Amino acid sequence: MTTPANGKSRRGLVWAIVGGTVLLVGATAIIIASIASPQPSPALTAPTVTDSSPRSAKPTESASVDVVDASVADRGWVPEPITTNAEFYARAALAAASTFDTQLSTRSEWLAYLDTWFTPDTRYTSATDREADMAASQLELRQGVVLPEAEWNFLANEDGRVTATVSGDIVHAEVPDNPSGDMKIATADVLLTFTRLGGGSEASYEETVRVSVQILCGSESRPTPDTAQRPGDCKVIRYFSGSVES
């Protein structure tokens, strides 16, 4: 496989991005790290007041902002915004990676939807390498970032859903070997609200996790086909569980 324009391999690129420090990597570094067994966690013993909101995801963006497909909210997902604003897009992307409803879609359907947010890393000069790198990033999302399948199934048994929001400021970092400056790494604390049915009543509890996303808001971004998105609109290149440093 050929390398990016600066001659570094994919592995070199990744370590350049993270500066040799990626917290909670691998399949064990999931964003729901505190729910690591199929047994009910202690947090479930004292749930908060029932969440009576409708079973659909509320977009984090303003209703006036165009989105790729507003109907995905009816499946419990976050609609992807159509924007060139990196800060705005990053908030939606970070929320999308942890917002779902086990009763409105399958895990495979949700992950296939998240795949549509991705665009290839333009630092690779070969189209083949760009596609291979994007596929690897999508696999990384599945193995090291989102809720594992076993935990999804456990949550589904109790009619569960999760809503994620960025609870504070986003820290932006530059991406190495990117002269155009059209890529950013955005890191933030994400508040996860778990809602599930137990004992005949709906209850919720919260977790806060640290998540990063690398995005491209440049002329070579690849829009979702047959939508109003256009080249230049922001897209996801990669998700990281935990914090990263450039």
Secondary structure, 3 states (H helix, E strand, C coil): CCCECCCCCHHHHHHHHHCCCECCCCCCCCCCCCCCCCCCCHHHHCCECCCCCCCCCCCCCCCCCCECCHHHHHHCCCCCECCCCHHHHHHHHHHHCCCEECCCCCHHHHHHHHHCCECCCCCECCHHHHHHHHHHHHHHHHHHCCCCHHHHHHHHCCCCEEEEEECCCCEEEECCCCCCCCEEEEEEEEEEEEEEEECCEEEEEEEEEEEEEEEECCCCCCCCCCCCCCCCCCEEEEEEECCECC
